[in-house]
Amino acid sequence: MRRRTDDLATENEALRRTVQRYEALLGVVDGVVWEIDPRSQRTLFVNHKIKTLLGYTPEEWMSTPHLWEACIHPDDQERVLSETETANLRGKPYHVEYRAITTERMVVWLRDFTTPVVESGVLRALSGVTIDVTAQKNADLQVKLRQARAYSLVQHSTDVFSVLNAEGRFTYVSPAVKRQHGVAPDEVLGWHFAAHMHRDDLGQAQADFQQVLAAPETKTVGMYRQRRIDGSWGWTEITITNMLSDPHVRGIVTNARDITDRKHAEEALERSEGRFRSLVQNASDLITVLDERGVILYESPSVNAVLGYAPEDLIGHSVLEYLPAETHDEVLRIVAALVTGGAGTTVRPTFRFRHANGEWRALEGLMTNLLGDPHVGGIVINSHDITDRQQAESALKVSQRQLLSSEKLASLGRLTAGLAHEINTPLAATMNYLHVARNLVQEYQNSISNPRVTADDHREIAAETLTALDDAGKTTARIGEFIRQMRSHTRDTVQGVSEFDPVKLAGDTLAMLAHEARAAQVELHLESARSHLMLKGEPGRFTQVLTNLVINAIHACETVTRQRRVDMRFGLQGSELRLQVEDNGAGIPAEVLPKIFDPMFTTKAVGKGTGLGLAIIHDIVQGHFGGRIDVQTQLHRGTIFTVHFNAAAALAREHQRE
């Protein structure tokens, strides 16, 4: 009996050690070990890792019927139950993957390795191991997403992706080949890459291919011309990579990008740069680049022809070294203003620059702030020599002054007879009044010792003498006023800008022209202005304009038989002052009208017109007063010349004349 008890103890100890070994083995299994009764679907055993995997304790798992089915994700439940039922009937080990939901409502991927236990054709038990494959599934998903993304990129890329074998023939071509070359991918398979390569690029393309082929996992980039399906040539940039050792590729991979437009743009840019470089190098104008301190960074070659310097003689020097000292502050102020004004700010200065021979040359320039332009990085000055132009303009001004004086003297010559008459008439009257006064004084002197002459007689003689002297004074004043008017009319036109009364000056001018008008039997009328009018300019130029217009009007009336009349009036239109000279003469023929302001054009007889009058007054009105002249004419009815003085010249004061 005792022996039996010892044997039983030994067996129990052995059983305990066996259980410990199995528990140890189960502990190292990376998964949940379980056993199920297939008839009741009751879990007979599950190890503690069920807690880590799904959040249930072994006791909860074994005591809750159908808990496994409840944990299967709803989207996978029908499939999993169907697959396990079918596999159980076969009685062979199998595995199934599915998603499960943990107690924390987390979704995990599981893989069950199941072994059915079949005895005499009857399923007696199910045992297996469940492992967590969530990380693997996520990794596989990422791989698939990357593959799908890469595939989509290749399929929809504008670049052509292709694979060549070691012989250089296409084994794969992406759909972009249709867009880039006009041929379907399937048609390209089997072609050699050199088949459509430009002959001038073929040698380089073959050398690049052989270079990559000789060295695994190397790459190179080349640009080649390839013929398209329509026969045209296009530029392609191709990246060639040796991936023969990659088991997923096993070929030479090429990435081809159409760069035709880019090449054409680069060529156009190169041509444009060359053209502008040539223009700059050969332009007659000077192109100078300064930094913000005024130091010369660049000088175009034309500086040699214009100023006698070689470009390298100026580069690195301050521009102030070549400018008059008295202009340095102004130049620095201009440069500072350009810098402060920012990108694109411009200014148009005129300055003097010292020629290599020491003389000063006048330059007119356009300065532009391009400090922010990465291609320039400075203040650009485009300038040209205007010395000769200034000298010519100065000579022209002298000539114009001489011409104005000549025309004025010509008009004065036409007035000479009238001037003599206007002076002689009051002068004769003055001499007569003085002769009467002398006789009266002589009579007074003779009567001093005569007892028959009374005091009343002396007073009468004195009164008559004073009257004669007063009359002589009046006629003398008329002569003085006429001389004043004549001096106002004939003084040099270049007498400085001032403010003057145009109405008063017009009255003086009409007085000068009165004799010529009477000789032509023309009535002159000056309509008085309602406002006190003032003009800013040179009075002599205004007088010359008015004289020419009135004389022309008088001459225009000489051929008509009706009463002849010339009217002159002033008026305001907004801030603009208008002067009108109207005659009722012959009018201007339509074929003549477009030429009346042309120099040297005249329809008057020889000696009566120079052909310069209207041309000169047109230049005076436009250039000096900033105005314009309009002409309205009707043949056999008369002409109206309207002179418009702009707002800057017209200083009309809106109050009534007294």
MARLORO-819871 format. One record per residue: residue in one letter; x, y, z of N, C-alpha, C, O in turn. Coordinates in steps of 0.2 Angstrom, whole numbers, plus 5000, padded with zeros to 4 digits. Layout:
REM MARLORO-819871
AXYZXYZXYZXYZ ...
This chain:
REM MARLORO-819871
M500449945000500050005000500450065000500350114997 R500950055004501450115004501850124998501950184996 R501950074995502250074988501850114983502050154979 R501150094983500750124979500650204980500650244975 T500750224987500650294988501250324986501250384983 D501850294986502450324984502450334976502650384973 D502250284973502150294965501650344963501850384959 L501150354967500650404966500950474967500850524963 A501350484972501750544973502250564968502250614965 T502550504965503050514960502750544954502950584950 E502150514952501750524946501550604946501550634942 N501250614952501050684953501650734952501550794949 E502150724955502750764954502950774947503150834944 A502950714944503150714936502650764933502750794928 L501950754935501450784931501550864932501450904928 R501750884939501750954940502350984936502351034934 R502850944936503450964932503250974924503451024921 T502850924922502650934915502250994914502351024909 V501751004919501351064918501751124918501651174914 Q502251134923502651184923503051204916503151254914 R503251144913503651154907503151174902503351224898 Y502551154901502051174896501851244898501851284893 E501851264904501651334905502251384903502151434901 A502851354905503451394902503451404895503551454892 L503251344891503251354884502751394882502851434877 L502151394885501551444883501751514884501551564881 G502251524890502451594891502851624886502851684885 V503251584882503651614877503351614871503551644866 V502751584870502351594864502051664863501751694868 D502251694857502051764856501351764854501251784848 G500851744858500151744856499751714861499951694867 V499151714860498651684864498551614862498351594857 V498651564867498551494866497851474869497651504874 W497451444865496751424867496551354865496851324861 E496051334868495751274866494951284866494751304871 I494551254862493851264861493551194860493751154857 D492951184864492551124862492051144856491651194857 P492151114851491851134845491051124845490651154842 R490851074849490151064850489751114854489251144852 S490051134859489751194864490051254862489751304865 Q490551264858490851324857491151354863491251424864 R491251314869491451344875492251344875492551294873 T492551394877493251394878493451354884493251364890 L493951304882494151254888494751284891494851274897 F495151324887495751344890496051414886495951414879 V496251464889496551514886497051544891496951554897 N497651564888498151584893498051664894497651694892 H498551684899498451754901498551814896498351864897 K498851794890498951844885498351874882498351924878 I497751844883497151864881496951934883496651974880 K497251944890497152014893497552064889497252114888 T498152044887498552094884498252114877498252164874 L498052054874497752064867497152104866497052144862 L496652074870495952104869495652134875495152164875 G496052134881495752164887495352124891495152144896 Y495252054890494852014894495351964898495851944896 T495051954904495451904908495251834906494751824902 P495751784907495551714905494851694908494551654904 E494751714914494151684917493551714913493051684912 E493551784911493051814908492951784901492351774898 W493451764898493451734891493151664891492751654887 M493351624896493051554896492351554899492051504897 S492151604903491451604906490951634902490351624903 T491151674897490651704892490551674886491051664882 P489951644885489851604878489851654872489651714872 H490151624867490151664860490551734861490351774857 L490951744865491351804866491851814860491851874858 W492151764858492551764852492151794846492451844843 E491551764844491251794839491051864840491051904835 A490851884846490651954847491252004846491152064845 C491851984847492452024846492652034839492952084837 I492351994835492551994828492252064825491652074826 H492652104821492452164818491752144813491752094810 P491252184814490652174810490752164803490452124799 D491252204800491352194793491752124791491652104785 D492052094796492352034794492051974797492251914795 Q491551984801491251924805490951874800491051814802 E490551884795490251834791490751794787490751734787 R491251834785491751794781492151754786492251694784 V492351774792492751734796492351674798492651614798 L491751674800491351624803491251564797491251504798 S491151594791491151544785491751514784491751444783 E492351544784492951514782493151464788493351414786 T493051484794493251434800492751374800493051314801 E492151384798491751324798491951274792491951214793 T492051304786492251264781492951224782493051164781 A493451264785494051234787494051184792494451134792 N493651194797493551144802493251074800493551024802 L492851074795492551014792493150974788493150914788 R493651014785494150974782494650944787494950894785 G494650964793495050934798495850944797496150904800 K496050994794496751004793496851074796496451124796 P497551084798497751154801497651204796497751194790 Y497451264798497351324794497451384798497451384804 H497451444794497451504798496951554794496851554788 V496751604798496351654796496451724799496651724805 E496451774795496551844797495951884797495451874793 Y495851924803495251964803495452024808495952024812 R494952074808494952124813494552114819494052084819 A494852124825494452114831494352184835494752234834 I493952184840493852254843493952234851493652184854 T494452274854494652264861494052294865493652324863 T494252284872493752314877493752384877493352424879 E494352414874494452484874494152514867494352574865 R493852474863493552494857494052504852493952544847 M494652474853495252484848495152424843494952374844 V495352434836495352384831496052364830496552394829 V496052294831496752264830496652204825496152174824 W497252194821497252134816497452074820498052074823 L497152014819497351954822497451904817497051904811 R497851854818497951794814497851734818498251724823 D497351694817497251624821497551574817497451554811 F498051534821498251474818497951414822498051404828 T497451384818497051334821497151264819497351244813 T497151214824497251144822496651104825496551094831 P496251074820495651034822495950964825496350934822 V495650944830495750874832495150824830494650834833 V495350784826494750734823494950664825495450644824 E494450634828494450564830493950524827493350544828 S494050474823493550434820493150474815492550464815 G493350524812493050564808492550614811492150654808 V492650624818492250674822492750724825493250704827 L492550784824492950844827492850844834492250854837 R493350834838493350824845493550894848493250904854 A494050934845494250994849494551034843494751014838 L494651094846495051154842495551184846495351204851 S496151184844496651214848497051264843497051244837 G497351314846497751354842498051414845498051424851 V498351454841498651514844498451574840498351574833 T498351634843498151694840498651744841498851764847 I498951774836499451824836499151894834498751894829 D499451944836499352014834499752034828500352034828 V499452044822499752064816499652134814499652154808 T499352174819499152244817499752284814499652314809 A500352284817500952314815501152294808501252334803 Q501152224807501252204800500752224795500952244789 K500152224797499552244792499652324791499652344785 N499852364796499952434794500552444790500452484785 A501052404791501652414787501452394780501652424775 D501052334779500952314772500452364769500552374763 L500052394773499552444770499952504768499852534762 Q500452524772500852584769501252564763501352614759 V501552504763501852484757501352484751501552514745 K500752464752500352464746500152534744500052554738 L500052574749499852644748500452684744500352714739 R501052664746501652694743501652674735501852704731 Q501552604735501552574728501052604724501152624718 A500452614727499852644723500052714721499852734715 R500352754726500452824724500952824719500952864714 A501552784720502052784715501752764708501952794703 Y501352714708501052694701500652744698500652764692 S500252784703499852834700500252894698500052924692 L500752904701501252964699501552944692501552984688 V501752884692502052864685501552864680501652884674 Q500952844681500352834676500152904674499952914668 H500152954678499953014677500453074676500253134675 S501053054677501553104677501653134669501553094665 T501853194669502053214662502753194660502853194654 D503153174664503753134663503653064660503153034662 V504053044656504052974653504452934657505052944657 F504252884661504652834665504652764661504152744658 S505252744660505352684656505852634659506252664663 V505852574657506352524659506652494653506252474649 L507352494653507652464647508052404650508252394655 N508152354645508552294647509252314646509452364643 A509752264647510452284646510652294639511152324637 E510152274634510352284627510052354625510252384619 G509752394629509452454628508752454625508552504622 R508352404626507752404623507252404628507252384634 F506652444626506152454631505752394633505552354629 T505652384640505252334643504652364646504152324648 Y504652424648504052464651504152534649504652564649 V503552564647503552634646502852664649502352634648 S502952714652502352744655501852784650502052794645 P501252794652500752824647500952894645500752914640 A501352924649501552994646501852994640501953044637 V502152934637502452934631501952954625502152984620 K501352944626500852964621500753034621500753064615 R500753074627500753144627501353174624501353234621 Q501953144626502553174624502853164617503153204614 H502653104615502953084608502353064603502553054597 G501753054606501253044601501152964599500852954594 V501452924603501452854602501252814608501352834614 A500852764607500552724613501152684616501652664613 P501052674623501652634626501752564624502352544623 D501252524622501352464619501752464613502052414611 E501652514609502052514602502752524603503152504599 V502952554609503652564610504052504613504652504612 L503652464616504052404619504452364614504152354608 G505052354615505452314611505952364606506452344603 W505752424606506152474602506852484606506852474612 H507352504602507952524605507952594606507652634602 F508252614612508152684614508552734608508352794608 A508952714605509352754600508952754593509152794589 A508352724593507952724586507752794584507752804578 H507552834589507252894587507752954590507453014591 M508352944591508852994593509153034588509253004582 H509153094589509553134583510253114582510553104587 R510453114576511153084575511653124578512153104580 D511553194579512053234582512153214590512653234593 D511553184593511553174600511653094601511753074607 L511653054596511652984597512252964600512252914605 G512852984598513452964601513552974609513752934613 Q513253034611513253054618512853014622512952984627 A512252994619511752954622511952884623511852854628 Q512252854618512552784619513152784624513152734628 A513552834624514052834629513752844636514052814641 D513252884637512952894644512652824646512652804652 F512352784641512052724643512552674645512452634650 Q513052664641513652624643513952634649514152594653 Q514052704651514352724657513852694663514152674668 V513252704662512752684668512752604668512752574674 L512752574662512652504662513352474665513252414668 A513852504665514452474668514552474675514952444678 A514152524678514152534686513552524689513152574688 P513352474692512752464696512552524700512952544704 E511952534700511652584705511952654704511952694708 T512152674698512352734696511852774692511452734689 K511952834691511452874687511852934683512352954685 T511552954678511853014674511253044671510653024670 V511353114669510853154666511053184660511653204660 G510653174655510853204648510253234645509753224646 M510453284640509953314636510053294629510553304626 Y509553264625509553244619508953264615508453284618 R509053264608508453274604508153214601508553164599 Q507453204602507153144599506653164594506253214595 R506553114590506053134584505353104587505253054590 R504853154586504153134588503853104582504053094577 I503153074584502853034579502653084572502553054567 D502653144574502453194568503053214564503053254559 G503653184566504253204562504653264565505253274563 S504353294570504753354573505253334578505153274580 W505653374580506153354585506053394591505953454591 G506053364597505953394603506553374608506853324607 W506753424612507253414617506953374623506453394626 T507353324625507153284631507753284636508353274634 E507653294642508153284648507953214651507453204654 I508453174651508353104653508853084658509453094658 T508553064664508953034669508952964669508452924669 I509552934668509652864667509952834674510452854676 T509652774676509852744683509952674682509452644679 N510452644684510552574683510252534689510452544695 M509652504688509352464693509252394692508852354693 L509752364688509752294686509852244692509552194692 S510152274697510252234703509552234708509552194712 D509152274707508552284711508052224708507852224702 P507852174713507452124711506752144708506452104705 H506552204710505852224708505852264702505352274699 V506452274699506552314693506952274688506652254682 R507552264689507952224685508052254678507852224673 G508252324678508252354672508652424672508752444678 I508652454667508952524667508352574667507952574662 V508252614672507652654673507852724670508352754671 T507352754666507452814663506852864665506352834665 N507052924666506552974668506653024662507153064663 A506153034658506253084652505753134653505153124653 R506053194652505653264653505653304647506253314645 D505153324644505153364638505353434640505053474644 I505953454637506153524639506253564633506653614633 T505853554628505853584621505753664623506053704620 D505153674626504953744627505553784631505653834630 R505853744636506353774640506953794636507253844637 K507153744632507753754627507553814623508053854622 H506953814620506853874615506853934619507153984617 A506553934626506653994630507354014631507554074631 E507753964633508453984635508854004628509254054629 E508653974623508954004616508754074615509154114613 A508054084616507854154615508154204620508354254618 L508254184626508554224631509254234629509454294630 E509554184627510254194625510354244619510754284619 R509854234614509854284609509754354611510054404609 S509254354615509054424618509654454622509754514621 E509954414626510554444630511054464625511354514626 G511154424620511754434615511554504612511954544610 R510854504610510654564606510754634611511054684608 F510554624617510554684621511354694623511554754624 R511754644624512454654625512754694619513154734620 S512554674613512854704607512554774607512954824605 L511954784609511654854608512054904613512254954612 V512154874620512454914625513154924623513454984623 Q513554874620514254884618514354924612514854964612 N513854934608513954974602513455034602513455074597 A513055044607512655104607513055174607513555174610 S512755224604513055284605512955324611513355364614 D512455304615512255334621512755304626512955244625 L512855334632513255304637512755274642512255294644 I512955214644512655174649513155164655513655134655 T512955194661513355194667512955164673512355174673 V513255124677512955094683513355124689513955114689 L513055154694513355174700513055134706512555104706 D513455134711513155104717512855164721512855224719 E512555144727512255194731512655254733512455304736 R513355244733513755304735514055344729514355394730 G513855324723514055364717514655334714514955364710 V514855274716515455244713515255204707514755174706 I515655214701515555184695515655114695516255094696 L515155074694515255004693515354974686515654924685 Y515055014682515054984674515055054670514655104672 E515355044664515355104659515355064653515855024651 S514955084648514855054642515455084637515755134638 P515655044632516255064628516155124624516655154622 S515555154623515455214620515655274623515755324620 V515855264630516255324633516855344630517055404631 N517155294626517755314623517655364617518055414617 A517155354613516955404608516655464610516755514607 V516255464616515955524618516355564623516355624622 L516755534627517155574632517855554632518255594636 G518055514628518755504627519155454632519755454633 Y518755424637518955374642518855304640518455294636 A519355264642519155194642518755174647518855204653 P518255124647517855104652518255094659518055114664 E518755054658519155034664519455094668519655094674 D519555154664519855214667519355244672519555274677 L518655224671518155254676517955214681517755234687 I517955144680517655094684518055104691518655094691 G517655104696517955104703518055174706518255184712 H517955224701518055294704517355324705516855304702 S517355374709516755414711516555454705517055484702 V515955454703515755504698515855574699515955614694 L515855594705516055664707516655684705516755744704 E517155644704517855664701517855694695518255734693 Y517255684691517255704684516655754683516555784678 L516455784689515855834688516155894692516555894696 P515855954690516056014693515956014700515455994703 A516356044704516356044712515656074714515456054719 E515456124711514856164713514256114712513756134715 T514256064708513656024707513655954712513255914711 H514255944716514255884720513655874724513355824725 D513555924728512955924733512355904729511955864732 E512155934724511555924720511555844717511055814718 V512155824715512155754712512055704718511655654717 L512355714724512255674730511555674732511255624734 R511255734732510555734733510055694729509655664731 I510255694722509855654717509955584719509455544718 V510555564720510755494721510355464727510055414728 A510355504733510055494739509255484738508955444741 A508955534734508255534732508055464729507555434730 L508555444724508355384720508355324725507955284724 V508855324729508955264734508355264739508055214740 T508155324741507555324746506855314742506455274745 G506855334736506255314732506055244730505555224729 G506555204731506455134730506555114723506755154718 A506455044721506555014715506155054710505555064711 G506455064704506055094698506055174698505755204693 T506255204704506255274704506655304699507255284698 T506455354695506855384690506855464690506455494694 V507455494687507455564687507855574681508255534679 R507755634678508055654672508555724673508255774672 P509155714675509555764676509955784670510055754665 T510155854670510655874665511255894669511255934673 F511855874667512455884670513055894666513055874660 R513555924668514255934664514755884667514755864673 F515055854662515555794663516255814660516255844654 R516755804664517455824661517655774656517755714657 H517755804650518055754644518755744646519155774650 A519055684643519755664644520255724642520755724645 N519955764637520455824635520355884640520655934638 G519955874645519855934650519355974649519156014653 E518955974643518456024642517755994645517755934646 W517256034646516656014649516155994644516056034639 R515855944644515355924640514655914643514655894649 A514155944640513455934643513155874642513055854636 L512855834647512555774646511855774649511755804654 E511355744645510655734647510555664649510755624644 G510355644655510255574656509655554659509255594662 L509455494660508955464663509255414669509555364667 M509155424675509355384680508855344683508255374685 T508955284684508455234687508755194692509255164692 N508355184698508555144703508455074702507855044702 L508955034700508954964699509354924704509654874703 L509454954710509854924715509554854717509954814719 G508954844717508654784719508554734714508454674715 D508754754708508754704702509454664703509954684702 P509354594704509954554705510354554699510954534699 H510154564693510554564687510954634686511354634682 V510754684690511054744689511354774695511954784696 G510954774701511254794707511554864707512054874711 G511254914704511554984704511055034702510455014700 I511255094701510855154698511055154691511655174690 V510655144686510855144679510655214676510155244677 I511155244673511155304670511255294662511755274660 N510755314658510755314651510755384649510355424650 S511355404646511455484645511755484638512055444635 H511655554635511955564629512255634629511955684633 D512655654625513055714624512555764621512355754615 I512355824624511955874621512355944620511955994620 T512955934621513356004620513256034614513056094614 D513255994608513156024602512456054601512256104598 R511956014604511256034604511156104607510756144605 Q511456104613511356164617511656224614511356284614 Q512256214610512556274607512156294601512056354599 A511856244597511356254592510756294594510556334591 E510456274600509856304603510056374605509656424604 S510656384607510856454609510856504603510656554603 A511156474598511256514591510556524588510456574586 L510156474589509456474586509056534590508656574587 K509156534597508856594600509056654598508656704598 V509656664597509956734595509656744588509456804587 S509656694584509356704577508556724577508356764574 Q508256694582507556704583507456774585506956814583 R507856804590507756864592507956914587507556964586 Q508456904583508556944577507956944572507856994569 L507656884571507156884566506556924569506256954565 L506456914575505856954578505957024577505557064576 S506557054579506757124578506657144571506457194569 S506957104566506857114559506157124557505957174553 E505757074559505057084557504657144560504257174557 K504957164567504657224570504857284566504457334565 L505457284564505757344560505357344554505257404551 A505257284551504857294544504157324545503957364541 S503857304551503157334552503257404554502757444552 L503757424557503857494559503957534552503757584552 G504357504547504457544541503757554538503657604535 R503357504538502657524535502257574539501857604536 L502457584545502157634549502457704549502157754551 T503057714545503357774545502957834543502957884547 A502657834538502257884535501757904540501557964542 G501357854543500857874548501157904554500857944557 L501757884556502157914562502257984561502158024565 A502558004555502658074553502058114554502058164556 H501458084551500858124551500658134558500458194560 E500658084562500358084569500758134573500558164578 I501458144571501858194575501758264572501758314576 N501758264566501758334562501158374564501158434565 T500558344564499958374565499958414572499858474572 P500058374577500058414584500658464584500658514588 L501258444581501758494581501658554578501858604581 A501258554572501158614569500658664573500658724573 A500158624576499658664581500058694587499958744589 T500558654589500958684595501358744593501358794597 M501658744587502058804585501558864583501758914585 N500958844581500458904580500258934586500258994587 Y500058894592499858914598500458954601500359014604 L501058934600501658974603501759034599501959084603 H501659034593501759104589501159154591501359214592 V500559134593500059174595500259204602500159264604 A500559154606500759174613501359224613501359274617 R501759214608502359264607502059334605502259384608 N501559334601501359404598500959434604501059494605 L500659394608500259424614500759454619500659504622 V501259414620501759444625502159504622502259554626 Q502259504616502559564612502059624613502259684615 E501359614612500859664613500859694620500859754621 Y500959644625500959664632501559714633501559754637 Q502159694630502759724632502659794629502959844632 N502359804623502359874620501859914623501859984623 S501359884627500859924630501059954637500659984640 I501659934639501759954646501860024647501560044653 S502060064643502160144644501560184640501560244640 N501160144638500560174634500060194639499760144642 P499860264640499360284645498660264643498260264648 R498560244637497860224635497760154637497160144636 V498260114638498060044640497960034647498360054651 T497360014648497160004655497359934658497559894655 A497259934665497359874668496959814665497159754665 D496359834664495859774661496159754654496159694653 D496459804650496759774644497359734645497459684642 H497759744651498359704652498059634654498359584653 R497559634658497259564661496959524655497059464655 E496659554650496459524644496959494640496959434638 I497559534639498159504635498459444639498559394636 A498459454646498759394649498359334649498559274648 A497659344649497259284649497259254642497359184642 E497359294637497359264630498059224629498059174626 T498559254632499259224632499259154636499459104633 L498959154642498859084645498459034641498658974641 T497959054638497559014634497958984628497958924627 A498359024625498758994620499258944622499458894619 L499558964628500058924631499758854633500058804632 D499158854636498858794638498658754632498758694632 D498458784626498358744620498958714618498958654615 A499558754618500158724616500358664620500658614618 G500258674627500458614631500058554630500258494630 K499358564628498958504626499258464620499258404620 T499358504615499658474609500358444610500458394607 T500758474614501358444616501258384619501658334618 A500758384624500658314628500458264623500558204624 R500058284618499858234613500458204609500458144608 I500958244608501558224605501958174610502158124608 G501958194616502258154621501958084622502358034622 E501258084622500958024623501057974617501157914617 F501058004611501157964605501857934605501957884603 I502357974607503057954607503057894612503457844611 R502757904618502757844623502457784620502657724621 Q501857794616501557734613502057704608502157644607 M502357744604502857724599503457684602503657634600 R503657714608504257674611503957604614504357554614 S503357604617503057544619503057494614503157434615 H502857514608502757474602503457454599503457394597 T503957494599504557474595505157454600505657434597 R505057454606505557424611505757354609505357314607 D506357334611506557264610506057214613505857224619 T505857164610505357114612505657074618505257054622 V506357064619506557024624506757074630507357094631 Q506257094634506357134639506157104646506057144651 G506057044647505957014653505157004654504757034651 V505056954658504356934659504056974665504456984670 S503457004664503157044669502357034668502157004663 E502057064673501357064672501157134669501357184671 F500657134664500457194661499757194659499457144659 D499457254658498757264656498757254648498957304645 P498457204646498457194638497957244635498057254629 V497457264638496957314635497257374634497257404629 K497657404639498057464639498557464633498557504629 L498857404633499357394628499057394621499357414616 A498457364620498157364614497957434612497957444606 G497657474617497557544615498157584612498057614607 D498757574615499357604612499457574605499657614601 T499357514604499557484598499057514592499257534587 L498457524594497957544589498157624587498057644582 A498357654592498557724591499057724586499157774582 M499557684586500157674582499857664575500157684570 L499357624574499157594568498557644565498257624560 A498357694569497757734567497857764560497357764556 H498457794558498557824552498557774546498157784541 E498857714547498757664541498057644540497857624535 A497657634546496957614545496557674542496157654537 R496757734543496357794540496557794532496157804528 A497157774531497357774524497057724520496857734514 A496857664523496457614520495757624521495357574519 Q495557674524494857684525494557624529493957604528 V494857614535494657554539494557584546494957624549 E493957564549493857594556494057544561493957484560 L494457564566494757524571494357524577494157584579 H494157474580493757474586493957424591494157364590 L494057454598494357414603493757404608493557454611 E493457344609492957344614493257334621493657294622 S492957374625493257374632493057314636492457294635 A493457294640493357224644492957244650493057294653 R492557194652492157204658492557194665492457224670 S493057154664493457134670494157164669494357184663 H494557184674495257204674495657144672495757094676 L495957144666496357084664497057104665497357154664 M497457044666498157054666498456994663498156934663 L499057004660499456944657500156944660500356994662 K500356884660501056874662501556854656501356804653 G502056894655502456874649502856934647502956984651 E503156934641503456994639503057044635502757024630 P502957104637502457144634502557154626502157164622 G503257164625503457174618503257114613503057124607 R503257054616502956994612502257004610501956994605 F501857024616501157034615500957084610500557084605 T501357144610501257194605501357174598501057194593 Q501957134597502057104590501557064588501357064582 V501257024592500656974590500057024588499757014582 L499957074592499357114590499457154584498957164580 T500057184583500157224577500157184571499757214566 N500357124571500357084565499657064563499457064557 L499257044568498557024567498157084565497757084560 V498257144567497857204565498057234558497657244554 I498757234557498957254550498657204545498457224540 N498657134546498457084542497657104541497457094535 A497357114546496557134545496457194541496057194537 I496857244542496757304538496957294531496557314526 H497457254529497557234522497057194519496857194513 A496757144524496157104521495557144519495157124515 C495457204522494957244520494957294514494557314512 E495557294511495757344506495357324500495257374495 T495157264498494857244492494057254492493757234487 V493757264498493057264498492757334498493157384499 T492157344495491857404494491457424499491257484500 R491257384503490757404509491157434514491757444514 Q490857464519491157494525491657444528491457394530 R492257464529492857424531492857434539492857484541 R492957374542492957384550493457324552493457264550 V493857344557494257294561494057294569494157354571 D493857244572493657244579494157204583494357154581 M494257234589494757194593494357194600494157244602 R494357124603494057114609494357064614494757024611 F494257074620494557034625493956994629493457024629 G494156934631493556904635493856844639494456824638 L493556814644493756764648493256704647492656704646 Q493656644646493256584646493556534651494056504650 G493256534657493556504663494156544665494056604666 S494656504666495356544668495756564662496256584662 E495456554656495856564649495656634647495056654646 L496156674645496056744642496056734634496456704632 R495556764631495556764624495556834621495256884623 L495956834615495956894611495756884604495956834601 Q495256924602494956914595495156974591494957034593 V495356964585495457014580494956994574495156944571 E494457034573493957014567493957074562493957134564 D493957044556493857094550493257074546493057014546 N493057124542492557104537492757104530492457134525 G493457084529493757084523493557034518493057004518 A494057014514493956964509493956894511493656854507 G494156874517494156804519494856764516495156794512 I494956704519495556674517495256614512494856574515 P495556604506495356544502495456474506495956474510 A495056424504495156364508495856334506496156294511 E496156344500496756314498497356344502497956324502 V497256404504497756444507497756434515498356434518 L497156424517497156424525497656374528497956394533 P497756314526498256274529498956294529499356274533 K499156344525499856364524499956434528500556454528 I499456464531499556534533500056544538500356594539 F500156484542500656494548501356464546501856464550 D501456444539502056424537502556484536502356534533 P503156474538503656524537503756544529503756494525 M503856604528503956624521503356624516503456634510 F502856604519502256604514501856664515501656684520 T501656694509501256754509500856764502501156744497 T500356794503499956804497499956884495499556904490 K500356924499500356994498500857014492501256974491 A500757074490501157094485501857104487501957114494 V502357104483503057114485503157184488502857234486 G503457184494503557244498503057254503503157304507 K502557214503501957224508501957174513501657184518 G502357114512502357064517502957024516503257014511 T503156994522503856964522503656884522504156844521 G503056864524502956794525503156764531503156704532 L503356804536503556784542503056804548503156774553 G502656854547502256884552501856824556501956824562 L501456794552500956744556501356684559501256654564 A501956664555502356614558502656634564502756594569 I502856694565503256714571502656724577502856704582 I502156754575501656764581501356694583501156684589 H501356644578501156574580501656544585501456514590 D502256554584502856534588502756574595502856544600 I502656634595502656674601502056654605502156644611 V501456644602500856624606500956554609500856544615 Q501256514605501256444607501856434612501856404617 G502456464610503056444614503156494620503356474625 H502956554620503056604625502456604630502556604636 F501856614627501256614631500956544633500456544636 G501156494629500856424631500156424628499756384631 G499956464623499356464621499256434613499656394611 R498756454610498656434603498256484599497956534602 I498156474593497856524588497356484584497456434581 D496756504584496156474580495956524575496056584576 V495756504569495556544563494856524561494756464559 Q494456574560493756554557493756604551493856664552 T493556584546493556624540492956604535492856544534 Q492656654532492156644526492456694520492556754521 L492456664515492656694509492156754507491556744507 H492456814506492056874505491656894511491256944510 R491756864517491356894523491856914528491656964532 G492456884529492856914534493256854538493056794536 T493656874542494056824546494056844553494156904555 I494156794558494256804565494856764567494856704567 F495356794570495856764573495756764581495656814583 T495756704584495656704591496256674594496556624593 V496556714599497156694602496956674609496656714613 H497156614611496956584618497656584622498156554620 F497656624628498156624632497956574638497456584641 N498456534640498256484645498256514652498356574653 A497956474657497856494663498456524667498456564671 A499056494665499656514668499856584666500156624670 A499656604660499856674657499356724659499456784660 A498656694659498156744661498056754668497956704672 L498056814670497956834677497356874678497456934681 A496756854676496156894676495956904683495856854687 R495756964684495456974691494756994690494557044687 E494356954693493656954692493257014696492957004701 H493457074694493057134697492957184691493357184686 Q492457224692492257264686492757324686492957344691 R492857344680493257404679492857464681492257464681 E493257514684492857574686492857624681492657684682 
